[in-house]
Amino acid sequence: MRIGLFTALFGDKPLDETLDIAQSLGLGAVEIGAGAYPGTPHLDVPKLLESQAERDALMKKITDRGLILSAISVHGNAIHPVKSTAEDHHNAFVNAVKLASALGIECVNGFSGCPGDGPNAVNPNWVTCAWPDEYRDILEWQWNSVVIPYWKEQAAFLKAHKVKFCIEMHPGFVVYSNDTLFKLRDGIGADGDAIGANFDPSHLWWQGIDPIAAVRELGAKGALYHVHAKDTRIDPYNSARNGNLDTKSYGDILERSWVFRSVGYGHSLEWWKDFVSNLRMVGYDHVLSIEHEDGLMSPMEGLSKAIDVLKQAVIFEEAGSMFWARD
């Protein structure tokens, strides 16, 4: 198991400097954005798609520093009701899959997206309740007319390129929980296993989901492909007054019911040790990619503190045989 970095944190720095930072901090992997919301500060995707020499140079920069490329990320909304946005994010997704395939990288990370409430919508509509009844009508239209047809086609495309799409289950999009991820995989059918989870516990806590319960189910069903390391702190006072459906600015930290935190500042080292142990129990032994979105810490301090916690929690070596008992 390796500790990695989602390099969007250093979008203001060139790739070489970002990789140098990752190496200096003792990290073992990087995850790099290739379009949509993360942008492309570190990858010239068209040039990389055109040139084997450029791809070789990129991978050499990474491997020469003792790193691996764990995933390419295109977190976007390819089923956005605004056609220009949907096309832009779809094209970013397609190019990321092609690039991952050309680089021999298995994982492309992103969101499921969310359509509007009908063919003439101008904004996404994330439905979270079953009544009044028209909300269920919206859901039925979204899934049957947009979500399943789009992702069924993309799953075949992923299979052809031997790449998996790892969905970050995120509120605001149609896949935000285990149930909705499995609904998508089941709706796709035979190619459903081309899509799985980029598991980020930070988006689950405020929904009332236990990340360990969720990750155990995903692992048991073969749907756990990549993992993010990001924490969330639920404010006991604001949450007690207002619940956790909070639309205040992320900058309004004192008044929000929950905020993203660096690893260890929302949940204890003991929790992260248990999480890592459960990842190993369900067969995940890849990368925990740190995503820094802590409004109380600078990028370097937040990243350094997250690494300190994960270095104590992550299990790096193979367990070997149980010499004290039969397997």
Secondary structure, 3 states (H helix, E strand, C coil): CEEEEEHHHHCCCCHHHHHHHHHHCCCCEEEEECCCCCCCCCCCHHHHHHCHHHHHHHHHHHHCCCCEEEEEECCCCCCCCCHHHHHHHHHHHHHHHHHHHHHCCCEEEECCCCCCCCCCCCCCCCCCCCCCCHHHHHHHHHHHHHHHHHHHHHHHHHHHHCCEEEECCCCCCCCCCHHHHHHHHHHHCCCHHHEEEEECCHHHHCCCCCHHHHHHHHHHCCCEEEEEECEEEECHHHHHHHCCCCCCCCCCCCCCCEEEECCCCCCCHHHHHHHHHHHHHCCCCCEEEECCCCCCCCHHHHHHHHHHHHHHHCCCCCCCCCCCCCC
